[in-house]
Amino acid sequence: MTSSVQKAEVKFKFAWMFGRTNDILFYFAPIVLALAVYYALESNLVAAGLMTVIAANGLGLNQLHLGPSWYFYFDKNNQEHWLSDKKRAIMFYVVPIIILLVCTVMGVYQPGLLFLLTTLWGMQHFIQQNFGILALYHNHNCGEAVVSRELQQRSLWASSLFFCSFYFERLMLKGQHATGFLIVVSVLALAAIFYCGLYLRSLRQQVKDGAALNVPALLFWFVSVIYFSPFAFAKYNEMTAFLIPGVMHWSQYMFLNYMLAKYKYEGERAKLMPLHPLLLFALLAAFLFVFSFFLYSVKLSGHYVQPLVGFLFGLSNVHYFQDAFLWRFREEFQRQSILPYIKRARLIESGKP
């Protein structure tokens, strides 16, 4: 008596978000750019002064990526919606000014606390962007293996917290409380292994049941899991710590917003903007770039150092605050003002009919 066991064939699909070339260039290739700039800094190939600052900011990508957040403010529909409600008007127009003022003052009187708060908010901002892009990568109700949102978030947060703990140990604890750190990092490592293991097990079970494995989505999940790994393995200081994850984050954000601007303001919708939509997009990015590095040059000259540091941190914190609401898809208006156009961009750029 003989028996044979037929293994189920694994079905792979390559559902790129905006086409293979675009995704590779802007979601994955920035890793190479980040490493190149990092090694240029480590090898002293970049001159001191402003050029070092530009390199440490990912060749200015940090400043360039602040522009798209302000881009939303020029859309007439956004203006009408935000100003039609007092609470929304305060949130989008008043709170950013308050954040800038508070950060500028903290730069003078509480620079250490400001650095800590900005760092924590920045880490949260990076993780949430990764989660958002990962969610956009998935295609529901079409036979694709998709892990639950809760498990997606837990796997990204657990792995990110594990790697981020090394940042705080190096730059803040500086070798002190070694035993306490070892206990904390061990717990975080176990949590990361546990939730990433559950993520992969869920994918494996769905694929085993006949669902297709979306390879680009899995690749992006893996990149998101190791996003902050340079904190554990690379050399860095307060200025260069975020260089490698930052270049990846800034490139992804600029590209995603460019696609939104390109496909949302086609035809008659271009009239919602005071200038040609893509021209305005580029001008805002360039303005934030020039303005920020003008402030850096003043700071490097030794004038107004503390308030300028606070103001520069404030620009980043305003960006974190704005994006928390601009991309909040559980709110109907924000969802309808972004998601349909991202989907349209995805269909056209990926070559789907």
N, C-alpha and C positions, 0 to 999 in steps of 0.2 A: 504494500500500500504506500503510495507516494503522495506527497502534498506539496504545494508550492505557495509561497507567499509573495504577492505582488505589491511592491512598494508604491505608494501614491506618488505621482510625479509632482514636484514642487512647481507651482506656477509663479513666474516672476513677471512683474510689470514695471515699466520705467515711465511713471507718470510724473514727468518734470513739471514744475510749476509754471515757468515761463519759457519752456524749451530747454533742451540740453545745454546749448552753448551759453545762454544767459545765466542759467542756474550755476553752471560750473564756474563761470567768470565772477559772479557776484556773491554766491553763497559758499563756495568751497575754495576757489583760487586765492581769496584774500589771506588764507592761512600762509601761503607762500610769500605774499607781500609782507605780512606781519613778521615772519621769520627773517626776511631779508633786511628790513629796517632794524629789527632787534639786533642782528649780528653786526650791522653797520655801526650801531651805537656802542656795542660791546667791544668792537675792534678799533674804536676811536677814529673811524673813517669820516665821522661828521664833526665839523668844527664846533667849537664852544659857542655859547651865546644863543642868539635867536634861532640859528639853524638846528641846534640841538633841541630846542623847544619844539620846533616844527616837526622834526623827526619823531620826538617822543609823543607827539600828538598824531602819529600815523600820517605824516606828510600833510597835516592839516585836515585830515578826514574828520577829526573830532569837531572842529569848528564848522566845516562844510555841512555836517549832518544836522546841525542845529537849525539851519534854515527851513527845512520842510515843516517843522512844527509851527513856524510863524506863517507859512504858506496858507494854512487853513483859514487864517484870519482875513484873507483877501477875498474869500468866496462869499458872494452876496447872500446866498442861502444860509450859510453858517452864521453870518452876521445877524440876519433877521431872526433866526432861531434862538441864538444866544441872548440877544438883546430883548427878546419878547418875554423873558422871565427874569425877574430880579436876581434870583439865586444863581441862575446860569450866567448872567451878566457879571456878577461878582466873581464867580469861579473862573471865568475865562479872561476877564479884563482887569480885575482888581487884585486877585490873589497873586498872579505872577509878579506884579509890581511890589507887593508886600514881601514876597520871597526874595526878590533882588535886594530890597532894602535891609531885610533882616540878615541876609548872608553877608552883605557889605559891612554891617555893624559887627557881626560875629567875627569877620576877618580881622578886626581890630582888637576885640575884647576876648573872644573865645575861639581862636584859630584851630586849636586842637579838636574841640567839639565839632566845629564846622567840618573839619576834614573827616572825622569819624562818621558824621551823619550823611555827608555827601557820598562817602565810600559805600555805606550800607544801602543807600537809596540807589546808587549806580549799579550795585550788584543785583538788587531786586529788579531794576529796569532791564538789565541784560537778560536775566533769566526769563522774565515775562515776554520779552521780544522773541526769544528762542521758542518758547511755548506757543506763541501766536503764529509764528511761521510754520512750526511743525503741524499745527492744526490746519493751516491753509494747504499743506502738502497732501493731507488725507482726502480721499474720495469716498464718501459714505454711500451706502446703498447701491454699490456697483460691484460687489463680490471681492472687495479688497479687505485685507486683514487690518483692522483698526483697533488699537488699544484704547481703553476708556480714558476720558479726559483726566479723571482723578489720578489714574496710574501714570499717565504721561507727566503730569505736574510733579507727582511725588518722586519719580525717577530723576527728573531734571533738578529738582530742589535738593534732593538728598546728595546727589553727586556733586552739585555746585557747592553746597555747604561744606562738604568734605574738603574740596580743593581750596575754597576760600579761607578755611581755618588756617592754612599755612601762611596766607597773607598776613593775618592778624598776629600769628606767632612771630613772624620775621620782623615786621615793621612796628609792631606795638608792644608785644610781650618781650621780644628780643632775647629769647632764650630763658626768660624767667618763668617760673611756675611750670617747669618741664613735665613734672608728673601729672599735673592737672591737664595740661595740653594733651599728653599722651592718652589719657582716659577719654577726653572729649573727641579727639581725632579717631580713636578706635571705635567709639560708638557711631560716629558719623560714617566711618568706612563700612561698618556692618549694615547701617541703614542704606547706604548707596548700593552695596552688593545685593541686599534684599530686594529693594524696589526695582533695580535694573534687571535683576533675575526674574522678578514677576513680570516685568514688561516683555522680556524675551520669551518667557514661557507662554504668555498670552498670545504673542505673535505665532509661536510655534504651533500652539494648539489650533489656532484659526487656520493656519496654512495646512495643517494636517487634515482639517475638516473640509478642505477644498478652496479656501480663500486664496487670493493672489497676494504675493508679497511685493509691496511697493518699495523698490530698491532705493530710489532717491530719498524717500521719507525715512527709511531706516538709516541711510547715511547721514542725513541731517540730524536725526535723533542722536546718533553716535557722536557727531561733532559737538552737539549741544551738551552731551554728558561730559566730554573732556574739555569743554570751553575754557574753564579756569585752571586746567592742569599746569599751565606755566607758573602759577603761584607756588606749586610744589617743586618744580624741577628747574626753573630758569633763575638767573640772577637778575635782581631788579632793585630799584629804590622807589621812593614815593612818586617820582616823576614818570618812571618807565614801567611801573607795575602793570598798568592796564593796557600796555602797548599791543600785545598779541591778541588778547580777547577783544580789545577795543577796535583794532583795524577790522576784524571780522564783523563786529557789531555795526560799526559806522558804515561799512560798505553795504551790508545787507539792508540797513535802514534807508540809505540814499537810493538804492536800486528799487526797493519796494515802493517808496514814495514817488519816484520817477515814473514807475509804471502806472500808479494811480493818477498822477497829473496828466500823463500822456493819454489815457483812455477815458478819464472822467470828463475832460474839457474839450471833447471833440465837437465840431459843428456849432450848433446854437449855444451849447453849454459853455463855450469859450467866453461868451459875454458875461458870465458870472465873475470873471476876473478883469481887473483894470488894464492889464497888459496881456500880450500873448502868453498863454499859460506856461509853456516850457521856458520862455524867456524870463518870466517872473521867477520861476523855480530856480533858474541858474543865477539870477541877480541876487536873490535872497541868500543863497548858499555862499556866493562870492562876498556879499556884504558881511556876513557873520565871520567869514574867514579873515578878511582884511581888518575888521573892527577888533576881533579878538587878538590878532597878532600885533596890532597897534598898542593894545593894552599891555601885552607881554613885553613889547619893546620899552614902554614907559617903566614897567616894573623892573626890568633888567637894568635900567639906568639908575635904579636906586630911589626913585621918587614914588611916593604913595604906595609903597609895597603892600602893606597890610590891607587897606581898603580895596586895592585892585585884586588881590588874591581872593578876597571875599566876594567881589563882584563877579569874577570869573567862575568861582564855584557857584554863585547864584545863577549864572546863565545855564549851567548844567542842571541845577536843581529845578529851574523853571521848565526846562525841557522834559525832565522826568515827570513833573507834575502835569504838564500839558498832555503828554502822551498817555498818561493813565486815564484821561477822559476822552481824548480824540479817538482812540482806538478801542473804546469800551463798547464792544458789540452787543452786550446785553441791553443797551439803550437803543431803541428803535431808530431814532434819527441818525445816530452815528453809524449804526449798522447799514442803513439804507444809503447813506452818503458815501460809503466806502466799498462795502462788500460786492455789490453788483458790478462795479467797475474793475475790481481786482479779478473777479471771475471772468469778465469779458477779456481783460488783458491776458489771462491764463489761456483761454480758448484760442485767441488769435496768435499769441507768441509761441504756443506749443504746437501750432499747426493743426489744431483740431477743427472740424467743420462746425 
